[in-house]
Amino acid sequence: MIKEIILHSIFISSFLLLLSTQSKAQDVDQWNKDMSQFYAEYVIDGKVKYKDIDDKTLAYLAKHVEDLENIEFSNLTQPERVALLTNTYNLLVIKKVVENYPIASVKAIPGFFTDPQKVGSLTLSLNELEQYILSESEDPRFHFALVCGAISCPALFFINEQNLKNQLATAEKNFFKNSNFIKVDEENQSVKASKIFNWYAADFGGRKYIDESIKKYLDIEVADYSLSYAVYDWRLNEDKAVKQIRYQPTLLYTKGAREVKLFSNYYTQKEPVSDTEDELRYTFFTNTLQYVEGTKKGFNIGPVIRFRSVQLEPLSTARYFHATRFQNNNIDGNTFNAYARTGISAAGLQFRHERTSKKEKRHLIIHTLLFPTVQNAEGDGTFGFLDWDGLQYTIQTWRDKDIGPNLNIFFDFGFIFENIHPDIFTEDPLFFQITSNNVAIINWFLYPRMTLYGIASISPQLGIFTQSGNTNTNIGGFGQLGVGYKYFITDTIELELLGTLFQSTVFNRQSQTVNVGIRYALIRA
């Protein structure tokens, strides 16, 4: 205990020494006036209008962070120091969100609270700055003034050191009177409190503080009530009037965040077999279920499962959605032009990590490895094709860029290696294929919950076929054009619809897809 007190004293002393010895005289009143005006323009009812903060305003905020170096902290009183640094903490949160905007949550920004950043003459993280403020103030009510950029955080307001005590008292009162933070059920004699009181129980003095404050502000005696803590909602504390919900596929999830996505792709093609035979319809109904979870190590990982239904039949008897019947019929021995096959065809793992280029541009790298889960997946004289017998490996690079307030362009570049086999050039017969996937998507954020988009892709392919000791190669590929629609049913559940037309290098082949996706992103800790 004594050792902790000594280390704590050294930390505070070093902090103040650095602030004071590396600074110049500066009018704190002007800094506060500027930031107060910023709050008046961009903060409404404790929520931030992140969308309205342009590059010029962001540079303005960055300049005020730099100006902290010119403030003589040793000349400030303790309330002035704590108020200034609390405003600084909240300013850094806003600045960091805007630098990564649009995002659904600060949890989508790796190292948001732990990565060091320049604050005046110091380099420290948000967690370290928060620790100093709470230690210096010795007042737990500052937890109602430090705002981490989430919906479950207290309402954001600018701290005025001349009215500090009244502001903290008002913030405490508003917090306890807000049912989003404190919910008392008198009938069932229970209290559900913000998780802040669980995380910082030592600061508040435990359960006693909650009971006394509820008695003070709500006039309810809850000492005998059961106590539980609400799940912390990490969604962005954004002003609803300007809120645009967007899925940011190029950002990693942090620890405690996860995503579940089911994407159904219905691909159908028709093509002539010969002048004397009926055209065929080949249909693949592929459902891919994936789960991704964030980790502390700066990467995401999760399983992937592929369920597929395949239908091949003469066009004269085919129906567009026959593959949704999920049948299993062996190959017709008379014509070899009809079969149906259904099952879990592959399963594996997806791994995501981030790479920053020399130009400080972020790229999300995604690796997906799928293993066959059924025997003879490629088929034979009895069973038709369902999937590949060998491994499938995909590597993708994702990038996106805003090109206007309501427009965004997304790129997906990568390679797909299909039917990887240890005896690739010795087993007979065997087919191996490499596809270069190059996709561009234009997103138009039409309404706060709705996105329209157009997709275009070109995918050259190299096929390698080994038979009877001979290896032949084939170069082909396909292009794709489509339009899609995304809608957020809730802030965490997204529905997607997409239709595309394919143009293949195979002459006279006509192909289309219909796609439906549903994604659930849990961004709460």
PyMOL commands that set and color helices and strands:
alter all, ss='L'
color gray80, all
select helices_A, chain A and resi 2-21+28-42+50-52+55-70+73-75+78-100+106-108+126-137+140-144+161-177+196-199+201-204+207-218+240-242+322-325
alter helices_A, ss='H'
color red, helices_A
select strands_A, chain A and resi 43-44+47-48+117-119+122-124+182-185+190-193+226-229+258-271+280-294+299-314+339-356+362-372+391-404+407-420+430-447+450-467+470-488+493-504+510-522
alter strands_A, ss='S'
color yellow, strands_A
deselect
rebuild
show_as cartoon
